[in-house]
Amino acid sequence: MVMKTIILPTDFSKNADRAMLYAVAVAKSLQARIIVVNAFDLPYSQNVMSTSLLDIMRDTSEKGLKEIAKKLAPTGLEFETRSLMGNPIRVVKELSKFYNNCMVVLGTKGASGIEEVLIGSNAASILHSVNVPVLAIPSGAAFKGIKRIVYATDFKSVKNDIALQRLSKIACAVKAELLILHVTHQKPEESIPQKEKFSEYLSDCKHTFHFVEANEKNIEQAILDFAEEKDADIVALLAKKYGFLEGLFRSSMTSKVAFHTTRPFLALHEQ
């Protein structure tokens, strides 16, 4: 269950460098290696210049990764760089399947947060399509360590909960306090019995429980306000998978918060 590999997609931008700071911090705490990947793909339309363009893209990728290697060398961490041809989102998904017990750390840009991830447009789908933790770093986030993690939960799915186990490992490794948040329109006391099961999974790290009352329409804002109030370094949620038709008609709370938070966002998964 201990995560030994950090996958770090990069496009050599400032946002990617910012994400690298978080990747290094987590890798040091977990004693994990970093796999830096730059994926490049030819435009959809093919023409006689495709071969030349591909050579240029590959050369640019390899040169950029050499610069990344220079930045990582002083950290003392084990790392490798990989220049891969293919759709960037698909490349990251395949790497997440290849490496056992890994997590992805990536940068985001724009006011819409993870809606436009560095590795490609509409890459928010990666939150729901991989089975490993994904830590997304917004462009406005300034790295100041990881001391406080807010985990917003509906207190469901706690039987053999892999997400909680992974959250506990990460929080313990970086020595962060976990603030377990439940937003409910009911009286907070009705949710207290669930605390015992959560505490079993989180017994190795410092954690506290918090309850906020809000109606169903304001859950997202309540989570963001709580994270702001507590000056959280990371906001975490469970990224649930939906079937195709179900996904067409609903937008998950995970996506809503990811789109609007200005703080690093950790997506966890049930498998």
N, C-alpha and C positions, 0 to 999 in steps of 0.2 A: 504493500500500500504506500510505502514511502516513495515520493516522486524523485527520480534520479536524473531526469532529463528535462531541460527547459528549451522549448522550441521558440526561437525568436525570429519572426519574419521581419524583414527590413526592406525599405526602399531608399535607404541612405539619407533620409530627411532628418530634420531636427526632431520631429515627433518620434521617429524610430530610435534616435539616440536617447530620447527621454525614456522610452520604454526599456532600453538597454540598462539604464540605471536600476530600474525595478527588477529586471531579470537577473542582474548581478547580485543584488541584495538577497533575492529569494534563493538563488543558486548557492550562495555562500552559506546561508542558513540551513538549507537542505543538503548541503554537500553534494550538489548536483552539477552535471555538466551542461553546457549551453550549446545548442545546435542553431547557428545563425543561418538562415536560408533567404536567398533572394531568388524569386521565381520570375521568369520573363516569358512572354508569350507573343507570337506574331499576331498582327491585326487579323481580324476575321477575313477580310478580302485578300486574296492571294494575287501576287503579280511577279514579274520577272526579277524584281529586286529582292524577293523574299530571302534568298540565300545570303546575300550581302547584308541585309538588315539583321538577319539572325546572327551573323558573325559579329556585327557591331554590338548587338544587345548582349551577347555572351561575353564579349570583351569588357563592356562597361560593367557588367555584373561581377566579373572576376576581379576587376580593379577595385570596385567598391568594397568587396569582401576583404581584400587585402588591407584596406584602411581600417575596417572594422576589427580585423585581427590585431592590428597595432594597438587599438584602444583596449582590447580585452586582455592582451598579453600581461600587462602590469597587475591584473587582478589576481593572478595565480590560479585561476580556475581552469579546469579542463574544458576545452571548447573545440569546435570544428566549424568550418564554414562550408556551405553547399550552394552552388549555383545550379539551378534546375530549370529546365524548360517545361512550361506547362501553365495552365490556369493557376494563378497564385492561391486561390481558395482551395482548389482541389489538391494542390501540392501539400498545403498545410494539413488538410484532412487525412491524406495518405500517410504523412509523417507521424501524425498523432496515433494512427493505427499501428505503425511499424515499431515505434518505441514504447516499451512497456512502462507504465507508471510515469507518465510525463504530464507537463502542463504547457500551455501556450501563453506567451506574453507578447502583446502587440500594441502598437500605437494607433490612435484614432485622430481624426482631424475634423475641423468644422464644428459649428454650434450644435449640430445634430449628433455629436458624439460618435457612437459606434455605427451609426447609419452609413458612414463613409469611412471604412477602415482603410489603413494604408495599403493593405494587400489587395485592394480592389473594391469597386463600387458594389453596394448591396451585400457586403460581406458580413452583415449582422447575422446572416443565416448560419455562420460558423458557430455561433453560440448554441444553436439548437441541433447542429448536425454532427458535432463531435461528442465523444464520451469522456473528455478530460477537462480539467479546470481551465478556464480561459480568463486571463487577467488583461483587461483593456485599459490603456492609459490615455485619457483625453489630452488634447493639445495644451490645455491651460493648467494641467496638473504639475506642480513643482515638487520634486522629490524631497521629502523630509523624513524619510524613514517610514516604517510601518509599525505604529504603536497601538492603533485602535481599528478594529474591523467590526462594522455593523452587518449582521446577518439578518435580513428580513425573512420571516417564515410564516406560513399559515398553520404550522404545527402538524401537518399531515405527512405521511410517508416517512415514518421514523423506524420502521422495522428493517433491520439490517441496512441501515442508511449509509451508503458509500459516500454520499455528499458530505454528511456530517463528519465521517472519519477523515476525509481529505481536508475539510475545513480545519479540523482539530490539528492535523499534522502541520498544516501551513502556519496556523496561529502559534502553535507551540514552538515551531522552528524559528520564527521571527520574533518570538517573545511578545506577541501582541495580545491585548485584551480583547475578548469577544463580547460584543453587545448584541444579545439575541432580542430582536424586535418583532413584536406581533401587533399588527394594526387590526383592530376589530371594532365592529359596531355594537358588539355585545359587552356586557360587563366583564372587565379584565379577569375577575376571579374565576370565571367559567373556563379559562384556558390554563390556569395554574397547574392542574394535574399533569399536563403534557410536559411540564418542566423536568420531571424525574427522568423520563426516557432520554430527553436531550442531554441532561447532565451526565448520564452514563457514557455517552459518546464523547462528551467534552470534558471529562473529569481530569484530563492531564493538563488543561490550560485554564487560565483565569477567565471566567465568564460570568456575566450578569444578565438578568432578564428584564425586559422593558415592555410595557403595554401602552399603546396609544389608541384612543378612540377616534374613529373617523368613519364616515359613510363610504360605501363601496366606490363611489366616484372619486373620492379624494385619497385613496390608499397610496397611489404613486407619490403625490405631493407630501403626504404624511411621512413617507420613508425618506424622501429627499430633505424635508425639514428636520427630521430627527438626526440624519447624518450631518447636516450643517450645524445643528445645535451641539452635537458631541464632537465636532471637528474630526470626523472619521477619516482615516487614511485610505480605507477601502470600503466600498459598499458591495455586499455579496448577496446573491439570490440563487435559487434553484432554477435552472433552465429546463423546463419541461418540454417533452416532445409531443407534437400533435400529429394526427393523421392529415392527409392532404386537404380533404374537404373541411375538416375542423379548423385547420390552419388558415384557410381562406376567410373564415368568418370571425376569427378572434385574434387579438393582439395580446400576447402574454405580458404579464406584469414585468417579467424580466426584461423584455424588449423595451417597454415603456420607460423603465428606470434607466436602462442603458442608453437610450436615446437622449435623455435629458440631464443626467448627472454630469457634474464637472469634476467629479472625483474618480479615481481609479475604480474600476468595476470588475468584480470577480463573479463569473458565471460557473456554477457547479452543476453536476449532473447526477442522475439517479443510478447510472450504470458505470 
